[in-house]
Amino acid sequence: MKTSITYTLGVFAMLVAVMCGVVNLTSDRHSKDHHNPQLRPMRTVSTLGEERRSTKRSERVHNPESEFQKHLSKIKPITAFEEPSDGYFQAYLLARNAESLLSQGEQANTTQAVLEQFEKSYAYFLGVQETAPDWKVQMVLERLEKTKSSLREAYFASNTQR
């Protein structure tokens, strides 16, 4: 009696799980060897949790934004300047030069040069922010954000051409 109640509750729980979409029962009934029980594929039970985990795993493998953030974190500040204004001016000139290169064309060597110019410009702006944190804070932050945005575009453009 206990066994039949346990079995019935188990079947009922499985039925509820299937109906709610928590469990997916699949069977290959179109197999050539469906008449042979030894060769017939067994039913597989897959839960949505497993599917979610595999989806997250595949997202982690190729997430362009996180790859860009990793690339950005590798850029070290350049602090080889006397005054913050000198570093800012160098960074500004590099960014302007990269923008003019960008407007010239989208060839592979040009895209790589643009990326390098923006990286160096970003490094100078980081250097200014690091060595003189109180010097024209808003102006430096705005330029950092603008250069970061341009760097992002150049980074993705260079990765699509590879």
DSSP file (Angstrom, degrees, kcal/mol; ACC not computed):
  #  RESIDUE AA STRUCTURE BP1 BP2  ACC     N-H-->O    O-->H-N    N-H-->O    O-->H-N    TCO  KAPPA ALPHA  PHI   PSI    X-CA   Y-CA   Z-CA
    1    1 A M     >        0   0    0      0, 0.0     4,-2.0     0, 0.0     5,-0.2   0.000 360.0 360.0 360.0 -46.8    0.0    0.0    0.0
    2    2 A K  H  >  +     0   0    0      1,-0.2     4,-2.6     2,-0.2     5,-0.2   0.897 360.0  52.5 -60.8 -40.2    2.8    2.4    1.0
    3    3 A T  H  > S+     0   0    0      1,-0.2     4,-2.8     2,-0.2    -1,-0.2   0.911 108.7  48.2 -64.2 -43.8    4.7    1.7   -2.2
    4    4 A S  H  > S+     0   0    0      2,-0.2     4,-2.3     1,-0.2    -1,-0.2   0.866 112.7  49.0 -68.1 -34.4    1.7    2.3   -4.5
    5    5 A I  H  X S+     0   0    0     -4,-2.0     4,-2.7     2,-0.2    -2,-0.2   0.920 112.9  47.4 -68.2 -43.7    1.0    5.7   -2.7
    6    6 A T  H  X S+     0   0    0     -4,-2.6     4,-2.4     2,-0.2    -2,-0.2   0.922 113.7  48.0 -62.2 -44.2    4.6    6.7   -3.0
    7    7 A Y  H  X S+     0   0    0     -4,-2.8     4,-2.6     2,-0.2    -2,-0.2   0.919 112.3  49.0 -62.6 -43.7    4.6    5.7   -6.6
    8    8 A T  H  X S+     0   0    0     -4,-2.3     4,-2.6     1,-0.2    -2,-0.2   0.905 111.8  48.3 -63.9 -42.5    1.4    7.6   -7.3
    9    9 A L  H  X S+     0   0    0     -4,-2.7     4,-2.7     2,-0.2    -1,-0.2   0.887 111.5  51.2 -64.8 -38.2    2.7   10.7   -5.5
   10   10 A G  H  X S+     0   0    0     -4,-2.4     4,-2.3     2,-0.2    -2,-0.2   0.924 112.1  45.5 -63.9 -45.0    5.9   10.5   -7.5
   11   11 A V  H  X S+     0   0    0     -4,-2.6     4,-2.5     2,-0.2    -2,-0.2   0.917 113.6  50.2 -63.8 -43.2    4.0   10.2  -10.8
   12   12 A F  H  X S+     0   0    0     -4,-2.6     4,-2.5     2,-0.2    -2,-0.2   0.910 110.5  49.5 -61.7 -43.3    1.8   13.1   -9.7
   13   13 A A  H  X S+     0   0    0     -4,-2.7     4,-2.3     1,-0.2    -1,-0.2   0.905 112.1  48.3 -63.2 -41.2    4.8   15.3   -8.8
   14   14 A M  H  X S+     0   0    0     -4,-2.3     4,-2.5     2,-0.2    -2,-0.2   0.902 110.6  51.4 -65.2 -40.7    6.4   14.5  -12.2
   15   15 A L  H  X S+     0   0    0     -4,-2.5     4,-2.5     2,-0.2    -2,-0.2   0.921 111.2  47.3 -61.7 -45.5    3.1   15.3  -14.0
   16   16 A V  H  X S+     0   0    0     -4,-2.5     4,-2.2     1,-0.2     6,-0.2   0.908 111.7  51.4 -62.2 -42.4    2.9   18.7  -12.2
   17   17 A A  H  X>S+     0   0    0     -4,-2.3     5,-2.0     2,-0.2     6,-1.4   0.896 111.4  46.9 -63.5 -40.6    6.5   19.4  -13.0
   18   18 A V  H ><5S+     0   0    0     -4,-2.5     3,-0.8     4,-0.2    -2,-0.2   0.922 112.8  49.3 -66.3 -43.8    6.0   18.7  -16.7
   19   19 A M  H 3<5S+     0   0    0     -4,-2.5    -2,-0.2     1,-0.3    -1,-0.2   0.848 111.1  49.3 -65.8 -34.0    2.8   20.8  -16.8
   20   20 A C  H 3<5S-     0   0    0     -4,-2.2    -1,-0.3    -5,-0.2    -2,-0.2   0.574 114.6-117.1 -81.2  -9.1    4.5   23.7  -15.1
   21   21 A G  T <<5S+     0   0    0     -3,-0.8    -3,-0.2    -4,-0.6    27,-0.1   0.613  83.2 118.4  85.0  11.6    7.4   23.5  -17.5
   22   22 A V  S   <S+     0   0    0     -5,-2.0    26,-1.4    -6,-0.2     2,-0.4   0.850  77.4  36.0 -77.2 -35.3   10.0   22.7  -14.9
   23   23 A V  E     -A   47   0A   0     -6,-1.4     2,-0.5    24,-0.2    -2,-0.2  -0.946  68.9-157.6-121.9 140.8   10.8   19.3  -16.4
   24   24 A N  E     -A   46   0A   0     22,-1.9    22,-1.5    -2,-0.4     2,-0.5  -0.962   6.9-159.7-119.6 114.0   11.0   18.4  -20.1
   25   25 A L  E     +A   45   0A   0     -2,-0.5     2,-0.4    20,-0.2    20,-0.2  -0.812  15.7 179.7 -92.9 126.4   10.5   14.8  -21.0
   26   26 A T  E     +A   44   0A   0     18,-1.6    18,-1.5    -2,-0.5     2,-0.3  -0.960   7.9 179.3-127.5 148.0   11.9   13.9  -24.4
   27   27 A S        -     0   0    0     -2,-0.4     2,-1.1    16,-0.2     3,-0.1  -0.995  28.7-131.5-145.2 141.8   11.9   10.6  -26.3
   28   28 A D    >   +     0   0    0     -2,-0.3     3,-0.7    13,-0.2    -2,-0.0  -0.757  35.6 162.2 -95.4  91.1   13.2    9.7  -29.7
   29   29 A R  T 3   +     0   0    0     -2,-1.1    -1,-0.2     1,-0.2     5,-0.1   0.574  67.0  66.2 -85.5  -9.6   10.3    7.7  -31.1
   30   30 A H  T 3  S+     0   0    0     -3,-0.1    -1,-0.2     3,-0.1     2,-0.1   0.194  71.3 128.7 -98.7  17.5   11.5    8.1  -34.7
   31   31 A S    X   -     0   0    0     -3,-0.7     3,-1.3     1,-0.1     4,-0.1  -0.415  66.0-127.3 -70.7 147.0   14.6    6.1  -34.2
   32   32 A K  T 3  S+     0   0    0      1,-0.3     3,-0.4     2,-0.1    -1,-0.1   0.850 110.0  46.6 -61.2 -34.5   15.3    3.2  -36.7
   33   33 A D  T >  S+     0   0    0      1,-0.2     3,-1.0     6,-0.2    -1,-0.3  -0.087  70.2 124.9-102.3  34.9   15.7    0.8  -33.8
   34   34 A H  T <  S+     0   0    0     -3,-1.3    -1,-0.2     1,-0.3    -2,-0.1   0.734  71.3  58.9 -68.3 -19.3   12.7    1.8  -31.8
   35   35 A H  T 3  S+     0   0    0     -3,-0.4    -1,-0.3    -4,-0.1    -2,-0.1   0.733  91.8  75.4 -80.1 -21.2   11.4   -1.8  -31.8
   36   36 A N    X>  -     0   0    0     -3,-1.0     4,-1.4     1,-0.2     3,-0.8  -0.819  69.5-158.1 -93.4 111.8   14.6   -3.1  -30.1
   37   37 A P  T 34 S+     0   0    0      0, 0.0    -1,-0.2     0, 0.0    -4,-0.0   0.788  90.4  55.2 -62.4 -27.7   14.5   -2.1  -26.4
   38   38 A Q  T 34 S+     0   0    0      1,-0.2    -2,-0.0    -3,-0.1    -5,-0.0   0.821 115.2  37.5 -74.8 -29.1   18.2   -2.4  -26.0
   39   39 A L  T <4 S+     0   0    0     -3,-0.8    -1,-0.2    -6,-0.2    -6,-0.2   0.568  91.3 107.5 -97.4  -9.9   18.9    0.0  -28.8
   40   40 A R  S  < S-     0   0    0     -4,-1.4    -6,-0.1    -6,-0.1   -11,-0.1  -0.471  78.9-110.4 -69.8 134.5   16.0    2.4  -28.1
   41   41 A P        -     0   0    0      0, 0.0   -13,-0.2     0, 0.0     2,-0.1  -0.392  32.7-119.8 -65.3 142.4   17.2    5.7  -26.6
   42   42 A M        -     0   0    0      1,-0.1     2,-0.1   -15,-0.1   -14,-0.1  -0.441  33.4 -94.8 -77.6 155.2   16.2    6.2  -23.0
   43   43 A R        -     0   0    0     -2,-0.1     2,-0.4   -16,-0.1   -16,-0.2  -0.456  40.6-149.0 -67.1 140.7   14.1    9.1  -22.0
   44   44 A T  E     -A   26   0A   0    -18,-1.5   -18,-1.6    -2,-0.1     2,-0.6  -0.908   4.0-151.7-114.6 144.6   16.0   12.0  -20.8
   45   45 A V  E     +A   25   0A   0     -2,-0.4     2,-0.4   -20,-0.2   -20,-0.2  -0.959  16.2 179.4-114.0 122.0   14.9   14.5  -18.2
   46   46 A S  E     -A   24   0A   0    -22,-1.5   -22,-1.9    -2,-0.6     2,-0.2  -0.981  14.0-148.6-123.5 137.2   16.2   18.0  -18.5
   47   47 A T  E  >  -A   23   0A   0     -2,-0.4     4,-1.4   -24,-0.2     3,-0.4  -0.654  23.9-120.5 -99.3 158.7   15.3   20.8  -16.1
   48   48 A L  H  > S+     0   0    0    -26,-1.4     4,-2.7    -2,-0.2     5,-0.2   0.821 111.3  65.1 -65.0 -30.7   15.1   24.5  -17.0
   49   49 A G  H  > S+     0   0    0    -27,-0.3     4,-2.4     1,-0.2    -1,-0.2   0.902 101.2  48.8 -59.2 -41.6   17.8   25.2  -14.4
   50   50 A E  H  > S+     0   0    0     -3,-0.4     4,-2.4     2,-0.2    -1,-0.2   0.910 110.7  50.6 -64.5 -42.0   20.3   23.2  -16.4
   51   51 A E  H  X S+     0   0    0     -4,-1.4     4,-2.0     1,-0.2    -2,-0.2   0.904 110.3  50.2 -62.8 -40.2   19.4   25.1  -19.6
   52   52 A R  H  X S+     0   0    0     -4,-2.7     4,-2.6     2,-0.2    -2,-0.2   0.928 109.7  50.6 -63.0 -44.4   19.8   28.4  -17.8
   53   53 A R  H  X S+     0   0    0     -4,-2.4     4,-2.4     1,-0.2    -2,-0.2   0.917 110.4  48.9 -61.0 -42.7   23.2   27.4  -16.5
   54   54 A S  H  X S+     0   0    0     -4,-2.4     4,-2.0     1,-0.2    -1,-0.2   0.871 110.5  51.9 -67.0 -34.3   24.4   26.4  -20.0
   55   55 A T  H  X S+     0   0    0     -4,-2.0     4,-2.0     2,-0.2    -2,-0.2   0.932 110.5  47.5 -65.2 -45.0   23.1   29.7  -21.4
   56   56 A K  H  X S+     0   0    0     -4,-2.6     4,-2.2     1,-0.2    -2,-0.2   0.901 109.7  53.9 -62.6 -39.3   25.0   31.7  -18.8
   57   57 A R  H  X S+     0   0    0     -4,-2.4     4,-1.3     1,-0.2    -1,-0.2   0.911 109.3  47.7 -61.5 -42.2   28.1   29.7  -19.5
   58   58 A S  H  X S+     0   0    0     -4,-2.0     4,-1.3     1,-0.2    -1,-0.2   0.842 109.4  53.9 -69.8 -31.6   27.9   30.5  -23.2
   59   59 A E  H  < S+     0   0    0     -4,-2.0    -1,-0.2     1,-0.2    -2,-0.2   0.892 106.4  52.5 -66.9 -37.6   27.3   34.1  -22.4
   60   60 A R  H  < S+     0   0    0     -4,-2.2     3,-0.4     1,-0.2    -1,-0.2   0.828 102.3  60.4 -66.4 -30.7   30.5   34.2  -20.3
   61   61 A V  H  < S+     0   0    0     -4,-1.3     2,-0.4     1,-0.3    -1,-0.2   0.921 120.0  19.9 -65.1 -44.2   32.5   32.7  -23.1
   62   62 A H  S  < S+     0   0    0     -4,-1.3    -1,-0.3    -3,-0.1    -2,-0.1  -0.768  70.1 145.8-133.3  90.2   31.8   35.6  -25.5
   63   63 A N     >  -     0   0    0     -3,-0.4     4,-2.0    -2,-0.4     3,-0.3  -0.912  28.0-164.2-122.0 101.1   30.7   38.8  -24.0
   64   64 A P  H  > S+     0   0    0      0, 0.0     4,-2.3     0, 0.0     5,-0.2   0.848  86.4  53.8 -57.0 -38.5   32.1   41.7  -26.0
   65   65 A E  H  > S+     0   0    0      1,-0.2     4,-2.4     2,-0.2     5,-0.2   0.908 109.6  46.7 -66.1 -40.8   31.5   44.4  -23.4
   66   66 A S  H  > S+     0   0    0     -3,-0.3     4,-2.1     2,-0.2    -1,-0.2   0.857 110.8  53.5 -69.4 -32.4   33.3   42.5  -20.7
   67   67 A E  H  X S+     0   0    0     -4,-2.0     4,-2.2     2,-0.2    -2,-0.2   0.900 109.8  48.4 -64.6 -39.9   36.2   41.8  -23.1
   68   68 A F  H  X S+     0   0    0     -4,-2.3     4,-2.9     2,-0.2    -2,-0.2   0.921 110.1  50.9 -65.5 -43.3   36.4   45.6  -23.8
   69   69 A Q  H  X S+     0   0    0     -4,-2.4     4,-2.0     1,-0.2    -2,-0.2   0.884 110.2  50.1 -61.9 -37.8   36.3   46.3  -20.0
   70   70 A K  H  X S+     0   0    0     -4,-2.1     4,-0.8     2,-0.2    -1,-0.2   0.912 111.6  48.4 -64.4 -42.5   39.2   43.9  -19.6
   71   71 A H  H >< S+     0   0    0     -4,-2.2     3,-0.7     1,-0.2     4,-0.4   0.909 111.0  51.0 -62.2 -42.8   41.1   45.6  -22.4
   72   72 A L  H >< S+     0   0    0     -4,-2.9     3,-1.2     1,-0.2    -1,-0.2   0.862 104.1  57.2 -64.3 -37.2   40.4   49.0  -20.8
   73   73 A S  H 3< S+     0   0    0     -4,-2.0    -1,-0.2     1,-0.3    -2,-0.2   0.715  98.9  61.6 -69.4 -18.9   41.7   47.8  -17.4
   74   74 A K  T << S+     0   0    0     -4,-0.8     2,-0.6    -3,-0.7    -1,-0.3   0.638  79.6 100.0 -80.3 -14.5   45.0   46.9  -19.0
   75   75 A I    <   -     0   0    0     -3,-1.2    45,-0.0    -4,-0.4    -3,-0.0  -0.629  64.5-154.1 -77.3 119.2   45.7   50.5  -20.1
   76   76 A K        -     0   0    0     -2,-0.6    51,-0.1     1,-0.1    50,-0.1  -0.714  23.0-100.0 -96.0 143.8   48.1   52.1  -17.6
   77   77 A P        -     0   0    0      0, 0.0     2,-0.6     0, 0.0    47,-0.2  -0.312  27.2-138.2 -62.3 140.2   48.2   55.8  -16.9
   78   78 A I        +     0   0    0     45,-2.0    49,-0.2    42,-0.2    50,-0.1  -0.906  27.7 169.7 -99.2 122.1   50.9   57.8  -18.6
   79   79 A T        +     0   0    0     -2,-0.6     2,-1.8    48,-0.1    -1,-0.1   0.085  32.6 123.8-119.9  21.9   52.3   60.4  -16.1
   80   80 A A        +     0   0    0      7,-0.1     2,-0.3     2,-0.0    -1,-0.1  -0.465  50.0  96.4 -87.0  67.4   55.4   61.5  -18.1
   81   81 A F        -     0   0    0     -2,-1.8     4,-0.0     1,-0.1     0, 0.0  -0.988  67.3-136.8-151.1 154.3   54.6   65.3  -18.1
   82   82 A E  S    S+     0   0    0     -2,-0.3    -1,-0.1     1,-0.1     3,-0.0   0.949  88.5  24.1 -75.9 -52.0   55.5   68.3  -16.0
   83   83 A E  S >> S-     0   0    0      1,-0.1     4,-1.6    49,-0.0     3,-0.6  -0.832  76.7-120.6-116.5 152.0   52.2   70.0  -15.6
   84   84 A P  H 3> S+     0   0    0      0, 0.0     4,-2.6     0, 0.0     5,-0.2   0.848 114.6  59.3 -58.5 -33.5   48.6   68.5  -15.8
   85   85 A S  H 3> S+     0   0    0      1,-0.2     4,-2.5     2,-0.2     5,-0.2   0.859 102.4  53.2 -65.3 -33.7   47.9   70.9  -18.7
   86   86 A D  H <> S+     0   0    0     -3,-0.6     4,-2.4     2,-0.2    -1,-0.2   0.931 111.4  45.0 -65.3 -45.3   50.7   69.3  -20.7
   87   87 A G  H  X S+     0   0    0     -4,-1.6     4,-2.4     2,-0.2    -2,-0.2   0.900 113.7  49.9 -63.9 -41.6   49.3   65.9  -20.2
   88   88 A Y  H  X S+     0   0    0     -4,-2.6     4,-2.7     2,-0.2    -2,-0.2   0.922 110.9  49.3 -63.0 -44.0   45.8   67.0  -21.0
   89   89 A F  H  X S+     0   0    0     -4,-2.5     4,-2.6     2,-0.2    -2,-0.2   0.911 111.0  49.7 -64.1 -42.6   47.0   68.8  -24.2
   90   90 A Q  H  X S+     0   0    0     -4,-2.4     4,-2.3     2,-0.2    -1,-0.2   0.929 113.0  47.2 -60.3 -45.2   48.9   65.6  -25.3
   91   91 A A  H  X S+     0   0    0     -4,-2.4     4,-2.4     1,-0.2    -2,-0.2   0.910 111.7  50.4 -62.9 -42.8   45.8   63.5  -24.7
   92   92 A Y  H  X S+     0   0    0     -4,-2.7     4,-2.5     1,-0.2    -2,-0.2   0.917 110.8  48.8 -62.6 -44.4   43.6   66.0  -26.5
   93   93 A L  H  X S+     0   0    0     -4,-2.6     4,-2.5     1,-0.2    -1,-0.2   0.898 111.2  50.1 -64.1 -40.6   46.0   66.0  -29.5
   94   94 A L  H  X S+     0   0    0     -4,-2.3     4,-2.3     2,-0.2    -1,-0.2   0.917 111.9  47.4 -63.7 -42.9   46.1   62.2  -29.7
   95   95 A A  H  X S+     0   0    0     -4,-2.4     4,-2.3     2,-0.2    -2,-0.2   0.908 112.9  48.9 -65.0 -41.7   42.3   62.0  -29.5
   96   96 A R  H  X S+     0   0    0     -4,-2.5     4,-2.1     2,-0.2    -2,-0.2   0.902 111.1  50.0 -65.1 -40.8   42.0   64.6  -32.2
   97   97 A N  H  X S+     0   0    0     -4,-2.5     4,-2.3     2,-0.2    -2,-0.2   0.900 110.2  50.6 -63.6 -41.1   44.5   62.8  -34.4
   98   98 A A  H  X S+     0   0    0     -4,-2.3     4,-2.3     1,-0.2    -2,-0.2   0.895 109.1  51.5 -64.2 -39.9   42.7   59.5  -33.9
   99   99 A E  H  X S+     0   0    0     -4,-2.3     4,-1.8     2,-0.2    -1,-0.2   0.888 109.9  48.8 -64.9 -38.5   39.4   61.2  -34.9
  100  100 A S  H  X S+     0   0    0     -4,-2.1     4,-0.9     2,-0.2    -2,-0.2   0.889 111.5  49.7 -69.3 -37.1   40.9   62.6  -38.1
  101  101 A L  H >X S+     0   0    0     -4,-2.3     4,-1.2     1,-0.2     3,-0.5   0.896 109.0  53.6 -62.8 -39.6   42.4   59.1  -38.9
  102  102 A L  H 3< S+     0   0    0     -4,-2.3    -2,-0.2     1,-0.2    -1,-0.2   0.873 106.2  51.4 -63.8 -37.8   39.0   57.6  -38.3
  103  103 A S  H 3< S+     0   0    0     -4,-1.8    -1,-0.2     1,-0.2    -2,-0.2   0.713 102.4  63.5 -73.4 -18.9   37.4   60.0  -40.8
  104  104 A Q  H << S-     0   0    0     -4,-0.9     2,-0.3    -3,-0.5    -1,-0.2   0.892 116.6 -46.4 -73.8 -40.1   39.9   59.2  -43.5
  105  105 A G     <  -     0   0    0     -4,-1.2    -1,-0.3    -3,-0.1     0, 0.0  -0.983  35.7-113.9 177.9 170.0   39.0   55.5  -43.9
  106  106 A E        +     0   0    0     -2,-0.3     2,-0.1    -3,-0.1    -4,-0.1  -0.136  57.5 141.8-114.2  34.7   38.2   52.1  -42.4
  107  107 A Q     >  -     0   0    0      1,-0.1     4,-2.8     4,-0.0     5,-0.2  -0.384  63.0-111.0 -74.8 159.5   41.2   50.1  -43.6
  108  108 A A  H  > S+     0   0    0      1,-0.2     4,-2.0     2,-0.2     5,-0.2   0.897 117.1  45.7 -59.7 -44.1   42.6   47.5  -41.2
  109  109 A N  H  > S+     0   0    0      1,-0.2     4,-2.0     2,-0.2    -1,-0.2   0.862 113.5  50.3 -70.8 -33.0   45.9   49.4  -40.6
  110  110 A T  H  > S+     0   0    0      2,-0.2     4,-2.6     1,-0.2    -2,-0.2   0.916 109.5  51.0 -67.5 -43.0   44.0   52.7  -40.1
  111  111 A T  H  X S+     0   0    0     -4,-2.8     4,-2.3     1,-0.2    -2,-0.2   0.893 111.0  48.1 -62.5 -40.6   41.6   51.1  -37.6
  112  112 A Q  H  X S+     0   0    0     -4,-2.0     4,-2.3    -5,-0.2    -1,-0.2   0.901 111.8  49.7 -67.0 -40.2   44.5   49.7  -35.6
  113  113 A A  H  X S+     0   0    0     -4,-2.0     4,-2.4     2,-0.2    -2,-0.2   0.896 110.4  50.8 -64.7 -39.8   46.3   53.0  -35.6
  114  114 A V  H  X S+     0   0    0     -4,-2.6     4,-2.6     2,-0.2     5,-0.2   0.923 109.7  50.5 -62.4 -44.9   43.1   54.7  -34.4
  115  115 A L  H  X S+     0   0    0     -4,-2.3     4,-2.3     1,-0.2    -2,-0.2   0.925 111.2  48.0 -59.7 -45.3   42.8   52.2  -31.6
  116  116 A E  H  X S+     0   0    0     -4,-2.3     4,-2.3     2,-0.2    -1,-0.2   0.892 111.2  50.8 -64.0 -39.7   46.4   52.8  -30.5
  117  117 A Q  H  X S+     0   0    0     -4,-2.4     4,-2.5     2,-0.2    -2,-0.2   0.926 112.1  46.4 -64.0 -44.8   45.9   56.6  -30.6
  118  118 A F  H  X S+     0   0    0     -4,-2.6     4,-2.7     2,-0.2    -2,-0.2   0.882 111.3  52.6 -66.0 -37.5   42.7   56.4  -28.5
  119  119 A E  H  X S+     0   0    0     -4,-2.3     4,-2.3    -5,-0.2    -2,-0.2   0.931 111.9  45.3 -62.0 -44.9   44.4   54.0  -26.0
  120  120 A K  H  X S+     0   0    0     -4,-2.3     4,-2.2     2,-0.2    -2,-0.2   0.901 113.1  50.3 -66.8 -40.4   47.4   56.4  -25.6
  121  121 A S  H  X S+     0   0    0     -4,-2.5     4,-2.4     2,-0.2    -2,-0.2   0.929 110.8  49.1 -61.4 -45.7   45.0   59.4  -25.3
  122  122 A Y  H  X S+     0   0    0     -4,-2.7     4,-2.4     1,-0.2    -2,-0.2   0.893 109.2  53.4 -60.9 -40.5   43.0   57.5  -22.6
  123  123 A A  H  X S+     0   0    0     -4,-2.3     4,-2.1     2,-0.2   -45,-2.0   0.889 108.7  49.1 -63.7 -39.6   46.2   56.7  -20.8
  124  124 A Y  H  X S+     0   0    0     -4,-2.2     4,-2.5     2,-0.2    -2,-0.2   0.927 110.4  50.0 -65.4 -44.3   47.3   60.4  -20.7
  125  125 A F  H  X S+     0   0    0     -4,-2.4     4,-2.4     1,-0.2    -2,-0.2   0.905 110.7  50.1 -61.5 -39.7   43.9   61.4  -19.4
  126  126 A L  H  X S+     0   0    0     -4,-2.4     4,-2.2     2,-0.2    -1,-0.2   0.895 109.5  52.3 -62.3 -39.0   44.1   58.7  -16.7
  127  127 A G  H  X S+     0   0    0     -4,-2.1     4,-2.9     2,-0.2     5,-0.3   0.898 109.0  48.9 -63.4 -41.6   47.6   60.1  -15.9
  128  128 A V  H  X S+     0   0    0     -4,-2.5     4,-2.3     1,-0.2     7,-0.2   0.931 112.5  48.3 -63.1 -45.1   46.3   63.6  -15.5
  129  129 A Q  H  < S+     0   0    0     -4,-2.4    -2,-0.2    -5,-0.2    -1,-0.2   0.871 115.8  44.8 -63.3 -36.5   43.5   62.4  -13.3
  130  130 A E  H  < S+     0   0    0     -4,-2.2    -2,-0.2    -5,-0.2    -1,-0.2   0.912 118.7  39.0 -75.4 -43.9   46.0   60.4  -11.2
  131  131 A T  H  < S+     0   0    0     -4,-2.9    -2,-0.2     1,-0.3    -3,-0.2   0.814 131.9  23.6 -80.4 -29.8   48.7   63.0  -10.8
  132  132 A A    ><  +     0   0    0     -4,-2.3     3,-1.7    -5,-0.3    -1,-0.3  -0.596  65.8 168.0-135.0  73.7   46.5   66.0  -10.3
  133  133 A P  T 3  S+     0   0    0      0, 0.0    -1,-0.1     0, 0.0    -4,-0.1   0.708  80.3  49.0 -63.8 -19.4   43.1   64.8   -9.1
  134  134 A D  T 3  S+     0   0    0      2,-0.1     2,-0.7     3,-0.0     3,-0.4   0.468  83.7 108.1 -97.0  -1.9   42.0   68.4   -8.2
  135  135 A W  S <  S-     0   0    0     -3,-1.7     5,-0.2     1,-0.2    -3,-0.1  -0.686 105.3 -37.7 -84.7 113.1   42.9   69.9  -11.6
  136  136 A K  S  > S-     0   0    0     -2,-0.7     4,-2.3     1,-0.1    -1,-0.2   0.878  75.4-176.0  39.6  60.8   39.8   70.8  -13.7
  137  137 A V  H  > S+     0   0    0     -3,-0.4     4,-2.6     1,-0.2     5,-0.2   0.885  73.6  47.6 -55.5 -49.3   38.0   67.7  -12.5
  138  138 A Q  H  > S+     0   0    0      1,-0.2     4,-2.4     2,-0.2    -1,-0.2   0.901 111.9  49.9 -64.1 -41.8   34.9   68.1  -14.6
  139  139 A M  H  > S+     0   0    0      2,-0.2     4,-2.0     1,-0.2    -1,-0.2   0.910 112.8  46.6 -63.9 -43.0   36.8   68.8  -17.8
  140  140 A V  H  X S+     0   0    0     -4,-2.3     4,-2.6    -5,-0.2    -2,-0.2   0.912 112.3  50.5 -66.6 -42.8   39.1   65.8  -17.3
  141  141 A L  H  X S+     0   0    0     -4,-2.6     4,-2.4    -5,-0.2    -2,-0.2   0.914 110.1  49.6 -62.1 -42.7   36.1   63.5  -16.5
  142  142 A E  H  X S+     0   0    0     -4,-2.4     4,-2.5     1,-0.2    -1,-0.2   0.916 113.0  46.8 -62.4 -42.9   34.2   64.6  -19.6
  143  143 A R  H  X S+     0   0    0     -4,-2.0     4,-2.8     2,-0.2     5,-0.2   0.877 110.0  53.8 -67.4 -37.9   37.2   64.0  -21.8
  144  144 A L  H  X S+     0   0    0     -4,-2.6     4,-2.5     2,-0.2    -2,-0.2   0.932 111.8  45.0 -60.5 -45.1   37.8   60.6  -20.2
  145  145 A E  H  X S+     0   0    0     -4,-2.4     4,-2.3     2,-0.2    -2,-0.2   0.911 114.0  48.5 -66.0 -43.0   34.3   59.6  -21.0
  146  146 A K  H  X S+     0   0    0     -4,-2.5     4,-2.2     2,-0.2    -2,-0.2   0.921 114.6  45.5 -63.6 -43.6   34.4   60.9  -24.5
  147  147 A T  H  X S+     0   0    0     -4,-2.8     4,-2.8     2,-0.2    -2,-0.2   0.884 111.3  53.0 -67.8 -38.2   37.7   59.1  -25.2
  148  148 A K  H  X S+     0   0    0     -4,-2.5     4,-2.2    -5,-0.2    -2,-0.2   0.905 109.7  48.9 -62.7 -41.2   36.4   55.9  -23.6
  149  149 A S  H  X S+     0   0    0     -4,-2.3     4,-1.9     2,-0.2    -2,-0.2   0.920 113.9  45.2 -64.1 -44.8   33.4   56.0  -25.9
  150  150 A S  H  X S+     0   0    0     -4,-2.2     4,-2.4     1,-0.2    -2,-0.2   0.883 111.8  53.1 -66.2 -38.1   35.6   56.6  -29.0
  151  151 A L  H  X S+     0   0    0     -4,-2.8     4,-2.7     2,-0.2    -2,-0.2   0.887 106.2  53.5 -63.4 -39.9   37.9   53.9  -27.8
  152  152 A R  H  X S+     0   0    0     -4,-2.2     4,-2.4     2,-0.2     5,-0.2   0.934 110.0  47.0 -60.5 -47.1   35.0   51.5  -27.4
  153  153 A E  H  X S+     0   0    0     -4,-1.9     4,-2.2     1,-0.2    -2,-0.2   0.922 114.4  46.6 -61.5 -44.4   34.0   52.1  -31.0
  154  154 A A  H  X S+     0   0    0     -4,-2.4     4,-2.4     2,-0.2    -1,-0.2   0.881 110.9  53.4 -65.8 -38.0   37.5   51.7  -32.3
  155  155 A Y  H  X S+     0   0    0     -4,-2.7     4,-1.8     2,-0.2    -2,-0.2   0.944 112.3  42.8 -62.5 -48.7   38.0   48.5  -30.3
  156  156 A F  H  X S+     0   0    0     -4,-2.4     4,-1.7     1,-0.2    -1,-0.2   0.855 113.3  53.1 -68.6 -33.9   34.9   46.9  -31.7
  157  157 A A  H  X S+     0   0    0     -4,-2.2     4,-1.1    -5,-0.2    -1,-0.2   0.903 110.1  47.3 -66.3 -40.1   35.7   48.1  -35.2
  158  158 A S  H  X S+     0   0    0     -4,-2.4     4,-0.5     1,-0.2    -2,-0.2   0.843 111.2  51.7 -70.7 -31.6   39.2   46.6  -35.0
  159  159 A N  H  < S+     0   0    0     -4,-1.8     3,-0.4     1,-0.2    -1,-0.2   0.817 107.1  52.5 -74.4 -29.6   37.8   43.3  -33.7
  160  160 A T  H  < S+     0   0    0     -4,-1.7    -1,-0.2     1,-0.2    -2,-0.2   0.759 106.9  53.6 -76.5 -22.9   35.3   43.0  -36.5
  161  161 A Q  H  <        0   0    0     -4,-1.1    -1,-0.2     1,-0.2    -2,-0.2   0.603 360.0 360.0 -86.6 -10.6   38.0   43.4  -39.1
  162  162 A R     <        0   0    0     -4,-0.5    -1,-0.2    -3,-0.4    -2,-0.1   0.499 360.0 360.0 -73.5 360.0   40.2   40.7  -37.8
